[in-house]
Amino acid sequence: MLNNLNISRKKRIMYMLFISFLILSLLAVRIGYIQFIQGEELKAMAYKQQSLDRKINPKRGTIYDATGKNILAVSATVEIVSVNPVNIKEENKEKVARAFSDIFGLDYETALKKVKKKSSIETIVKKVDKEKTDKLRIWMKENNIISGINIDEDTKRYYPNNELASHFIGFCGSDNQGLDGIEAKYEEILKGSQGKIIRVTDAKGGEIGKEGEDYVAAVDGKDIVVSIDMTIQSIVDKHLKEACIDNICTDGGNVVIMKPKTGDILAMATYPSYNLNEPYEIVNEEVKANWESLTATERSNELQAMWRNKAIADTYEPGSTFKLVTSSAALEEGITTIDKEGEFCCTGGIEIAGVRIKCWRYYRPHGSQSLRQALMNSCNPVFIGLGQKIGVSKYYEYLNKFGFLAKTGIELPGEAKGIFLKEDKVGPVELATIAFGQRFEVTPLQMVTAVSAIANNGVKMKPRVVKQIIDTKTGEIQENAPQEEGRIISEQTAKDVLSMMESVVAEGTGKNAAVKGFRVGGKTGTSEDGVNTNKYVTSFVGVAPISDPEVVVLVTLYNPTGEGGHQGGAVAAPVGGQILAEVLPYLELQKDKQEEGDIVEEVEVPELRGMNVEDATKTLKEIGLELETNVEITKEMKKEEIIINEQLPKPGIKVKEGSKISVEI
């Protein structure tokens, strides 16, 4: 009996030891799993639970114009207000929510919900002016609330010139992220990196004094210097707007100015433009009036259309401006020369593969012509004939060399490329239409880049939009050197084409682009905007000065419906001439021909902001300048009561006597 009891006791002990061993083994496995498998995850969770991270946004880099002095985009200091709900006493929560509502104009119930939320941190309001946060600081002091409310520095993007170069610069969203233009393309360089304030908390989320706070500084973004010259851009914006309004261009227009020797884009304008400080404000009055009735998709489409940079994202038929490409290819291949008398004869049209293609002046044929005269007259049959002699394969080689079969690679978002038939689909008729610039499409940027290659002695340059990147911390400057993309025609061919372009402006269809004292070359163009649309695209491409080209300007106007018609020579060429007449003196280029009365004094633009229109007009008149307002001033309006808010050019910039100073009121 006793032995049986001893055996039973031993068994119970063995069972207990086994169970204890099993439990200890399971605990060891669990501890090992927690330590080695879940260790990092749990460590991160503990850190997150025991700390409060508040982000510090960096200052976004400044965008300067080509001079390095004029600011196109800058970040202003604002502040962000957040709360740590657990650190606000229960009896103070309603009072705090009321203060937020009164100071920042927030909905009280929404603010109270955030203050009472069971979370470590809640954002109350972003990008607030210091004037308002100072009111909050005073309120906190008066009510002895020293914890639970955080006021941290933030930045807000600001564009001093509003609409100037809007499609080129682009804009930022509410989180300071670049959404379009340079702002988007150079996001990684401009944005910098975030800093943070890490505050250690107790188990309940309460603060453990200032000693538990760790500060990691933000790294500001780098500054960039773009190729756009603010003064040239303001000249272009002004004349493009006037041209689109005066000629009733229903689909707007664009102008691009390139420096052929470097590929620098000196100006890039699209009309209508929009205010970069209010990028979601629709400028089309008809669309604005119907905004509430539009669907979300329709609204998005309207905004995208407003932001669209037509100079690089849209294609068009270049028309007769493309005869410069045909001329270059024919001269380079030795098919023709520029001044051989009677080499060509226009009879009003030419028959290709059974199809008769008319000259624009079929009713009064041009008759006997040299190549120079054919370009001056913009005679279609001559260039059709040259295209046939060049042949499809060789012509497509030149299309590729000039850059029409690929994107230019400009560092801006949304670039399109030319639209051409595949080479093996091109027959005699298709080649004929290509040779005089119709039934295919290119972008304005492609066209101005190609003509710039002619102006640069036959050497093509890649379009450049950023000249320098500046590290604001170290002062280090990274130069973005011009990129040469190779010779496409000989220097002699380039000179011959420029010579013919000068004749086009001196005696041909581009007479309206002439600038007193300067040798200007150019070519006009008129084409249909699509097939059977009854819409037209009118354009002018100009080079100046011909003696040593410094600028190439392309003016493109979409569907002009005014009394001036839709011909390039009558509508677009005058705009090109007006722009060059102001840009060339600004660049301080020596005139090719000094004439009596040509010498014009330079004067410094005075500060007009804050002045009334009457005083500003008198001030400018005294130094030989004129005032130009952004709205028409009627007789009923009192000039002494109208205050000037903004001006272009900015104070301190030197301009030629007689120039107009544009102001916003």
C-alpha positions in Angstrom: 0.0 0.0 0.0 2.8 2.4 1.0 4.7 1.5 -2.2 1.7 2.3 -4.3 1.4 5.7 -2.7 5.1 6.4 -3.3 4.8 5.4 -7.0 1.7 7.6 -7.4 3.5 10.6 -5.8 6.5 10.1 -8.1 4.3 10.1 -11.1 2.6 13.3 -10.1 6.0 14.9 -9.6 7.1 13.7 -13.0 4.0 15.0 -14.6 4.5 18.4 -12.9 8.1 18.5 -13.9 7.1 17.7 -17.5 4.4 20.3 -17.6 6.8 22.9 -16.0 9.4 22.0 -18.6 6.9 22.3 -21.4 5.6 25.7 -20.2 9.2 26.9 -19.8 10.0 25.7 -23.3 7.0 27.4 -24.7 7.9 30.6 -22.9 11.5 30.4 -24.2 10.2 29.9 -27.8 7.8 32.8 -27.3 10.5 35.1 -25.9 12.8 34.1 -28.7 10.1 34.8 -31.3 9.4 38.2 -29.7 13.1 39.0 -29.4 14.4 37.9 -32.8 11.4 37.8 -35.1 9.2 40.6 -33.8 11.9 42.6 -32.1 12.4 45.4 -34.7 8.6 45.8 -35.3 7.8 46.0 -31.6 10.7 48.4 -31.0 9.3 50.6 -33.7 5.8 50.4 -32.2 7.2 51.3 -28.8 9.1 54.2 -30.2 6.0 55.4 -32.0 3.9 55.1 -28.8 6.5 56.8 -26.6 7.3 59.7 -28.9 5.6 62.5 -30.8 7.0 63.4 -34.1 6.3 66.9 -35.5 7.6 67.5 -39.1 9.5 70.6 -39.9 9.1 71.5 -43.6 12.2 72.8 -45.4 12.3 76.0 -47.3 11.8 75.3 -50.9 14.5 76.6 -53.2 14.1 80.0 -54.9 13.7 80.3 -58.6 15.6 83.2 -60.2 15.4 84.5 -63.8 18.4 84.4 -66.1 20.0 87.5 -64.5 20.1 85.8 -61.1 18.5 88.9 -59.6 14.8 88.7 -60.3 12.8 86.2 -58.3 10.2 84.2 -60.1 9.2 81.9 -57.2 10.1 82.1 -53.5 9.0 80.4 -50.2 7.6 82.7 -47.5 7.6 81.7 -43.9 4.3 80.7 -42.4 3.3 78.4 -39.5 1.5 75.2 -38.8 -0.6 74.6 -35.7 -1.1 71.2 -34.2 -2.3 69.7 -30.9 -1.4 66.8 -28.6 -4.9 66.1 -27.3 -3.7 64.0 -24.3 -1.8 67.0 -23.0 -4.7 69.4 -23.0 -6.7 69.2 -19.8 -10.3 68.1 -20.1 -11.7 71.3 -18.7 -9.7 73.3 -21.3 -10.7 71.4 -24.4 -13.8 73.4 -25.3 -12.0 76.7 -24.6 -9.1 75.7 -26.9 -11.5 74.7 -29.7 -13.3 78.0 -29.4 -10.0 79.9 -29.7 -9.1 77.9 -32.8 -12.5 78.7 -34.3 -12.3 82.5 -33.5 -8.6 83.0 -34.5 -8.4 80.9 -37.6 -12.1 81.0 -38.7 -12.5 77.2 -38.3 -15.7 75.3 -37.7 -16.0 75.0 -33.9 -17.3 71.4 -33.9 -14.6 70.2 -36.2 -11.9 71.8 -34.0 -13.4 70.4 -30.9 -13.5 66.9 -32.4 -9.8 67.1 -33.1 -8.9 68.5 -29.6 -10.9 65.6 -28.0 -9.6 62.9 -30.3 -7.7 60.0 -28.7 -4.5 60.4 -30.7 -1.0 61.6 -30.1 -1.1 64.5 -32.5 -3.7 66.3 -34.7 -3.1 69.1 -37.3 -5.4 72.1 -36.7 -4.4 74.4 -39.5 -1.6 74.7 -42.1 0.3 77.6 -43.7 -1.0 80.3 -41.4 0.5 83.9 -41.4 2.5 84.7 -38.3 0.1 87.5 -37.5 -2.6 84.9 -36.6 -0.4 82.5 -34.7 0.9 85.5 -32.7 -2.8 86.0 -31.6 -2.8 82.3 -30.5 0.4 82.8 -28.5 -1.1 85.8 -26.7 -4.3 83.8 -26.0 -2.2 80.8 -24.6 -0.3 83.1 -22.3 -3.4 84.9 -21.1 -5.2 81.6 -20.4 -2.0 79.9 -18.9 -2.1 77.0 -21.4 1.5 76.1 -22.0 1.3 72.5 -23.2 -0.6 70.5 -25.8 -0.6 73.2 -28.5 2.3 73.3 -31.0 3.2 76.2 -33.3 5.9 75.2 -35.8 7.4 77.0 -38.8 6.3 76.1 -42.3 6.7 77.6 -45.8 4.3 78.8 -48.4 5.1 79.2 -52.1 4.7 82.7 -53.5 5.0 83.9 -57.1 5.8 87.7 -57.1 4.9 88.2 -60.7 1.5 86.3 -60.7 0.9 85.4 -64.4 4.4 85.9 -65.7 5.7 82.7 -67.4 3.1 80.7 -65.6 3.2 77.7 -67.9 7.0 77.6 -67.8 7.4 78.0 -64.0 4.4 75.9 -62.9 3.1 75.9 -59.3 3.0 73.9 -56.0 0.2 72.1 -54.2 -0.8 72.7 -50.6 2.0 70.4 -49.4 4.6 72.4 -51.3 5.1 69.7 -53.9 5.7 70.9 -57.5 2.8 70.1 -59.7 3.7 71.6 -63.1 6.5 73.3 -65.1 9.9 73.9 -63.5 8.4 73.3 -60.1 7.5 69.7 -61.0 10.5 68.9 -63.2 13.0 70.1 -60.6 11.1 68.8 -57.6 13.9 66.8 -56.1 16.3 69.7 -56.3 13.9 72.4 -55.0 12.1 70.6 -52.2 14.9 69.9 -49.7 14.4 67.3 -46.9 12.1 67.4 -43.9 13.3 67.9 -40.4 11.4 66.9 -37.2 10.9 67.5 -33.5 10.8 64.3 -31.5 9.4 64.5 -28.0 9.5 61.5 -25.7 6.2 60.8 -23.8 5.1 58.8 -20.8 2.9 55.7 -21.0 -0.3 57.8 -21.3 1.2 60.0 -24.0 2.0 62.9 -21.7 5.1 65.1 -22.2 8.3 64.4 -20.2 9.6 67.9 -20.2 11.9 69.7 -22.6 14.8 67.3 -21.8 13.0 64.6 -23.7 12.9 66.6 -26.9 15.2 66.0 -29.9 15.4 68.4 -32.8 16.5 67.4 -36.3 16.9 70.4 -38.6 15.3 70.5 -42.1 17.6 70.9 -45.1 16.4 73.7 -47.4 16.1 73.1 -51.1 18.6 74.4 -53.6 18.0 77.5 -55.6 17.9 77.4 -59.4 18.6 80.1 -62.1 16.5 79.5 -65.1 17.0 80.6 -68.7 14.0 82.9 -68.8 14.8 86.6 -68.7 12.0 88.3 -66.8 12.1 91.5 -68.8 12.0 89.6 -72.2 9.2 87.4 -70.8 7.2 90.5 -69.8 7.7 92.0 -73.3 6.5 88.7 -74.9 3.5 88.3 -72.5 2.4 91.9 -73.2 2.5 91.6 -77.0 1.1 88.0 -77.1 -1.9 89.1 -75.0 -2.5 92.1 -77.2 -2.3 90.0 -80.4 -4.7 87.4 -79.2 -7.2 90.0 -78.1 -6.9 92.3 -81.1 -7.1 89.4 -83.6 -9.7 87.5 -81.7 -7.7 84.3 -81.5 -10.3 81.9 -80.2 -7.8 79.3 -79.2 -5.1 81.6 -77.9 -1.5 81.6 -78.9 2.1 81.2 -77.8 5.5 82.7 -78.3 8.9 81.1 -77.7 12.3 83.0 -77.9 15.5 81.0 -78.0 19.1 82.0 -77.9 20.5 79.9 -80.8 24.1 79.9 -79.6 23.2 78.2 -76.3 19.7 76.8 -76.7 18.5 79.0 -73.8 14.8 79.6 -73.7 14.7 83.4 -73.0 10.9 83.5 -73.0 8.0 81.0 -73.3 4.5 82.4 -73.1 1.1 80.9 -73.7 -2.2 82.9 -73.8 -4.4 82.8 -71.9 -2.2 82.5 -68.9 -3.2 82.0 -65.3 -2.2 83.4 -61.8 0.3 81.1 -60.2 -0.8 82.2 -56.8 -4.3 81.1 -57.6 -3.8 78.2 -60.0 -7.3 76.7 -59.4 -9.0 80.0 -60.4 -10.5 79.5 -63.8 -9.7 82.4 -66.2 -12.2 81.6 -68.9 -15.3 83.6 -68.0 -17.7 81.3 -69.8 -16.3 78.2 -68.0 -16.3 80.1 -64.7 -20.0 81.0 -65.0 -20.9 77.3 -65.6 -18.4 75.8 -63.1 -21.0 74.6 -60.6 -22.8 72.6 -63.3 -19.7 70.7 -64.4 -18.8 67.2 -63.3 -15.6 66.5 -61.4 -14.1 65.1 -64.6 -15.1 68.1 -66.6 -13.6 70.4 -64.0 -10.4 68.5 -64.0 -10.2 68.7 -67.8 -10.8 72.5 -67.8 -8.0 73.0 -65.3 -5.6 70.7 -67.2 -6.4 72.7 -70.4 -5.7 76.0 -68.6 -2.3 74.7 -67.3 -1.3 73.2 -70.6 1.9 74.6 -72.0 0.9 74.8 -75.7 4.5 75.6 -76.8 5.7 72.1 -75.9 2.5 70.0 -75.4 0.5 70.9 -78.5 1.3 70.2 -82.1 0.3 72.3 -85.2 0.8 72.4 -88.9 3.7 74.8 -89.4 2.7 75.9 -92.9 5.2 77.9 -94.9 7.7 78.4 -92.1 8.6 74.8 -92.8 9.9 75.8 -96.3 13.1 76.8 -94.4 13.7 73.1 -93.8 13.0 72.1 -97.4 15.3 75.0 -98.5 18.1 73.8 -96.2 17.9 70.2 -97.3 17.8 71.2 -101.0 20.8 73.5 -100.7 22.8 71.0 -98.6 22.2 68.3 -101.2 23.3 70.6 -104.0 20.0 70.4 -105.7 19.7 74.2 -106.1 21.3 77.5 -105.4 19.7 80.7 -103.9 20.0 83.2 -106.7 19.9 81.4 -110.1 17.6 83.6 -112.3 14.6 81.8 -113.7 15.5 78.4 -112.1 11.8 77.9 -111.2 8.6 78.9 -112.8 5.2 79.1 -111.0 2.2 78.5 -113.3 -0.3 78.6 -110.4 0.0 75.0 -109.5 1.8 71.7 -110.0 0.5 68.2 -110.8 1.8 65.3 -108.6 0.6 61.7 -109.2 -2.5 63.0 -110.9 -3.3 65.5 -108.2 -3.1 69.2 -109.0 -1.8 71.2 -106.0 -2.4 74.9 -106.3 -0.1 77.8 -105.3 -1.7 80.1 -102.7 -1.6 82.8 -105.5 -2.9 80.5 -108.2 -5.0 83.3 -109.7 -1.9 85.4 -110.4 1.1 83.0 -110.8 4.5 84.1 -109.6 6.1 83.1 -112.9 9.9 82.9 -113.2 11.8 82.8 -109.9 15.0 82.0 -108.1 14.9 80.1 -104.8 15.3 83.4 -102.9 12.3 84.9 -104.7 10.3 81.7 -104.2 10.9 81.9 -100.4 10.0 85.6 -100.4 6.8 84.8 -102.3 6.2 81.6 -100.3 5.5 79.8 -103.6 4.2 76.3 -102.9 5.0 74.7 -106.3 8.7 75.5 -106.1 9.0 73.7 -102.7 6.9 70.8 -103.9 9.3 70.3 -106.8 12.3 70.5 -104.4 10.8 67.9 -102.1 10.3 65.5 -105.1 14.0 65.9 -106.0 15.2 65.4 -102.5 13.1 62.2 -102.2 11.3 60.6 -99.3 14.3 58.7 -97.7 16.6 61.7 -97.8 13.9 64.1 -96.7 13.2 61.9 -93.6 16.9 62.0 -92.8 16.7 65.8 -92.6 13.5 65.6 -90.5 15.4 63.4 -88.1 18.5 65.7 -88.1 16.4 68.8 -87.4 14.7 67.0 -84.5 11.1 66.7 -85.8 10.9 62.9 -85.3 11.7 62.9 -81.6 11.2 65.1 -78.5 13.7 67.8 -78.0 14.3 66.6 -74.4 13.5 69.9 -72.8 13.4 69.6 -69.0 9.7 70.5 -68.7 6.9 68.1 -68.2 4.4 67.1 -70.9 6.5 67.5 -74.1 5.0 66.1 -77.3 6.8 65.3 -80.6 6.0 65.7 -84.2 3.3 63.7 -85.9 4.4 62.4 -89.3 3.4 59.5 -91.5 5.7 56.5 -91.3 8.4 56.8 -94.0 7.1 53.7 -95.9 3.6 55.2 -96.0 4.7 58.5 -97.8 3.9 58.7 -101.4 4.5 61.5 -104.0 1.4 63.5 -102.8 2.3 63.2 -99.1 5.9 64.2 -99.8 4.6 67.2 -101.7 2.5 68.5 -98.8 5.3 67.9 -96.3 7.6 70.0 -98.5 5.5 73.1 -98.1 4.5 72.5 -94.4 1.1 70.8 -94.4 -0.6 67.5 -93.4 1.8 66.8 -90.5 2.3 68.5 -87.1 5.2 69.6 -85.0 5.4 71.5 -81.6 6.3 75.2 -81.5 9.4 74.2 -79.5 10.6 71.8 -82.2 10.1 74.5 -84.8 12.0 77.2 -82.9 14.8 74.7 -82.1 15.2 73.7 -85.8 15.4 77.4 -87.0 17.8 78.1 -84.2 20.1 75.5 -85.7 20.1 77.4 -88.9 20.8 80.6 -87.0 23.7 78.9 -85.2 25.6 78.3 -88.4 24.0 74.8 -88.8 24.7 73.5 -85.3 21.7 72.2 -83.3 21.6 73.0 -79.5 19.4 71.2 -77.0 16.8 73.6 -75.4 18.1 74.7 -72.0 15.7 75.9 -69.2 18.0 75.9 -66.1 21.4 77.5 -66.1 22.6 77.0 -62.5 21.8 75.1 -59.4 22.9 76.8 -56.2 23.4 75.0 -52.8 22.0 77.6 -50.3 24.0 76.0 -47.5 27.4 75.8 -49.0 27.1 78.4 -51.8 28.3 75.8 -54.3 27.2 76.5 -57.8 26.5 73.7 -60.3 26.6 75.0 -63.9 24.3 73.4 -66.4 26.3 73.8 -69.6 24.7 74.2 -73.0 24.5 70.9 -74.9 25.5 70.8 -78.6 23.7 68.1 -80.5 25.7 68.2 -83.7 25.9 69.8 -87.1 22.9 69.3 -89.3 23.8 71.5 -92.3 27.0 73.2 -93.4 27.9 76.8 -92.3 27.5 77.9 -95.9 24.0 76.5 -96.2 23.0 78.2 -93.0 24.3 81.5 -94.2 22.4 81.1 -97.5 19.1 80.4 -95.7 19.6 83.3 -93.4 20.3 85.5 -96.3 17.0 84.4 -97.9 15.1 84.9 -94.6 16.4 88.5 -94.5 14.9 89.1 -98.0 11.6 87.7 -96.8 11.4 90.5 -94.2 13.0 93.2 -96.4 10.8 92.6 -99.5 8.6 89.5 -99.1 5.7 88.3 -97.0 7.4 89.2 -93.7 7.7 93.0 -94.2 5.6 93.7 -91.2 8.4 92.2 -88.9 11.1 94.7 -89.9 12.8 96.5 -87.1 14.4 99.9 -87.7 18.2 99.8 -87.6 18.4 95.9 -87.3 18.8 93.3 -90.0 15.9 90.9 -89.3 15.2 87.6 -91.1 12.1 85.5 -91.0 9.4 83.4 -92.6 5.6 83.6 -92.3 3.3 80.6 -92.2 -0.5 79.9 -92.5 -2.0 76.5 -92.2 -5.3 74.8 -91.5 -6.0 73.7 -87.9 -7.1 70.2 -88.9 -9.0 69.1 -92.0 -12.1 71.0 -93.0 -12.4 72.8 -89.6 -12.4 76.3 -91.1 -9.9 77.2 -88.5 -6.3 78.4 -89.2 -3.0 78.7 -87.4 -0.9 81.7 -88.3 2.8 82.0 -87.5 6.0 83.9 -87.9 9.5 82.8 -87.1 12.2 85.5 -87.0 16.0 85.6 -86.5 17.9 88.7 -85.4 20.2 90.3 -86.0 21.1 88.4 -89.2 24.7 89.6 -89.0 25.2 87.6 -85.8 22.0 85.9 -84.6 21.2 86.3 -80.9 17.5 85.5 -80.8 15.0 83.4 -82.7 11.4 84.2 -82.0 8.4 82.0 -83.0 4.9 83.5 -82.8 2.0 81.1 -83.2 -1.6 82.3 -83.1 -4.5 79.9 -83.1 -7.6 80.6 -85.2 -7.5 84.4 -85.5 -11.0 85.6 -86.5 -10.5 89.4 -86.4 -10.7 91.9 -89.3 -7.0 91.4 -90.0 -7.6 87.9 -91.4 -5.5 84.8 -90.8 -2.4 85.2 -93.0 0.9 85.0 -91.2 2.3 88.1 -92.9 -0.6 90.3 -91.8 -1.3 88.8 -88.3 1.8 87.1 -86.8 4.7 89.0 -88.5 3.8 92.4 -86.9 3.8 90.7 -83.4 7.2 89.3 -84.1 8.4 92.7 -85.2 7.0 94.4 -82.1 8.7 91.9 -79.8 12.0 92.2 -81.5 11.8 96.0 -81.5 11.9 95.9 -77.7 14.0 92.8 -77.1 17.0 93.7 -79.3 17.6 97.1 -77.6 17.1 95.5 -74.2 19.9 93.0 -75.0 22.1 96.0 -75.9 22.9 94.7 -79.3 24.6 97.1 -81.7 22.5 98.2 -84.5 23.4 97.0 -88.0 22.6 100.5 -89.4 22.6 103.7 -87.4 20.2 106.3 -88.7 19.6 109.8 -87.8 17.4 109.9 -84.7 18.2 106.2 -83.8 20.2 107.0 -80.6 17.9 106.4 -77.6 18.9 107.0 -74.0 18.5 104.4 -71.3 16.6 105.3 -68.2 16.1 103.5 -64.9 12.6 102.3 -64.0 11.4 104.0 -60.8 9.4 102.4 -58.0 5.7 102.8 -58.9 4.1 100.3 -56.5 1.9 102.1 -53.9 1.6 105.2 -56.1 -1.6 106.3 -57.7 -2.0 106.2 -61.5 -2.0 110.0 -61.9 1.3 110.5 -60.0 2.9 107.5 -61.7 2.0 108.8 -65.1 3.6 112.1 -64.4 6.7 110.5 -62.9 7.2 108.3 -66.0 6.5 111.1 -68.4 9.3 113.2 -66.8 11.9 110.6 -67.7 10.5 109.7 -71.1 8.5 106.5 -70.3 4.9 105.6 -70.7 2.4 104.0 -68.3 0.4 101.0 -69.4 -2.4 99.6 -67.1 -3.8 96.1 -67.1 -7.3 97.5 -67.2 -8.9 100.3 -69.2 -9.2 103.5 -67.2 -12.5 105.2 -68.0 -13.4 108.9 -67.6 -15.5 108.1 -64.6 -12.5 106.6 -62.7 -10.4 108.9 -60.6 -6.8 108.4 -61.4 -5.7 109.9 -58.1 -7.6 107.1 -56.2 -6.3 104.2 -58.3 -3.3 102.5 -56.6 -0.7 100.5 -58.4 -0.1 97.1 -56.9 2.5 95.6 -59.3 4.8 96.7 -62.1 6.9 95.3 -64.9 9.8 95.8 -65.4 10.7 96.0 -61.7 12.3 99.1 -60.2 16.0 99.5 -61.0 16.0 97.8 -64.4 17.2 100.0 -67.2 15.1 100.4 -70.3 15.2 102.4 -73.5 13.6 105.9 -73.4 10.0 105.7 -74.8 9.4 102.2 -73.4 6.1 101.3 -71.8 5.9 100.2 -68.1 3.1 97.8 -67.4 1.3 98.1 -64.1 -1.4 96.1 -62.3 -4.1 98.1 -60.4 
